[in-house]
Amino acid sequence: MKHNIVIIALICMLFMSSCAQNGQQTSNTGSDLPEGTPVSGQIAPEIMPLPSPETTPVPTPEPTPEPPKTAVLMSAGDCVLHKLFQDSAYIPGEGRYDFYSIFSPIEKYLAESDVSIISFESAATNNRKDYTGYPLFNCPPEIFDTFKAVGFDIVNNSNNHQLDRKLTGMFETRDNIKSRGLDVLGVYDGEEQRYLVKEVNGIRIGIMAYTYSCNMNELALTEEQRYKHLALIDRERIQKELADMEENVDVSVVCMHWGVEYRQQPTEEQKQLARDMISWGADVILGSHPHVVEPSEMIEHNGEQKYVIYSMGNFVSNQRRGASGYPLTNKERAEDSMLVKVVFEKNSETGKTIIKEVTHIPTWLWRYNENGIYRFRIIPVPYKDFYQDNEYSDDVLSEAYQSYDRTMSLVKDYRHEEP
């Protein structure tokens, strides 16, 4: 019996030991394990990634090219203010002069320009008793009021008549020009920059001027005065000053008072100097002095087109049929002139500036008699048969259209075409 009791006790002890081991295994598979750890004897479920929403790639937009910039330059020929021309603008009883009606027909054309230049061959002092014509010109400064009113910006006074009232008169003329809000070319104190810079729509236009002589009146000045105050043609100096200007501008314009009077073709020396100036940096050369129109041309340099007009003719004067002082034949040619319109275009990406267009607008100076007094009026002729409103008589238009033909036979418009 005792033996059975011992056996039963051993069986109980073995049973209790087995239960203890099973409890330990159960605690090792409880909440203390990291979530998702497979329990012994179980297969862990496969974790599938969540599908991502489909996206359509957005293309990077191409930058919109910035449009090219443009600037418009206009230039007129010589104003040669003979005494009869001055007298036509006099207002009796008021002691003043009014030139506006002479120039008013060009106002709407100058409105298209950003920068405009006119050549002025005279002195213009304040001495009301000292106004004269050829050979020593001195004109009422009211002419500058008209220049300003019709839209000119710059007066080029570098010419053979700028010393007609000596150095004092030249500086008084300059002051009268500036007092009207106009810039001056060709007259210098000696310290200032010898060219103008006009910035238009991001295009910097540099402008300078030279003359072949001042009718020898410059010989009354010292060499130092000539160098400081005038702009006489000197190849070495032009090359240096052009190089200086080129450093600060996009395009370079040079006004040249040169050539042979009444001759309708440039000399070989002029043509060579024009090509040299282009090689030194000039983009546009505007000629004056011969009193008649001379040809224009486009000259290619380093793959770019440059513009030259050797003479723009007399814009206003009393040199015409029936007047004296110049050749007896072809006098009508001294009545012809023009407005030259040059459009510059600057590439906004590369910064390169080119001549985009050149347009010539011929003008004819009409002289007529009104109550015993000669009057003058500039008639622009953009194209033949332009006038259709009976503004002028058939006889007047016949003369104007003949002038147009004479001018356009010597010049040629230009438009840049992309290759």
Secondary structure, DSSP 8 states (H G I E B T S, - for coil): -HHHHHHHHHHHHHHHHHHHHHHHHHHTTSTTS-TT---TT---------------------------EEEEEEEEEEEE--HHHHHHTEETTTTEE--HHHHGGGHHHHTT-SEEEEEEESB--S-TT--B-TTS-B--THHHHHHHHHT--EEE--STTTTTTHHHHHHHHHHHHHTTT-EEES---SSS-SSEEEEETTEEEEEEEEES-STTGGGGS-HHHHHHH--B--HHHHHHHHHHHHTT-SEEEEEEE-S-TT-SS--HHHHHHHHHHHHHT-SEEEEE-SSSB--EEEEEETTEEEEEES-B-EEE-S-STT--SS-SSSGGGGGEEEEEEEEEEE-TTT--EEEEEEEEEEEEEEEEEETTEEEEEEEE-SSTT---SSSS-HHHHHHHHHHHHHHHTT---EE----
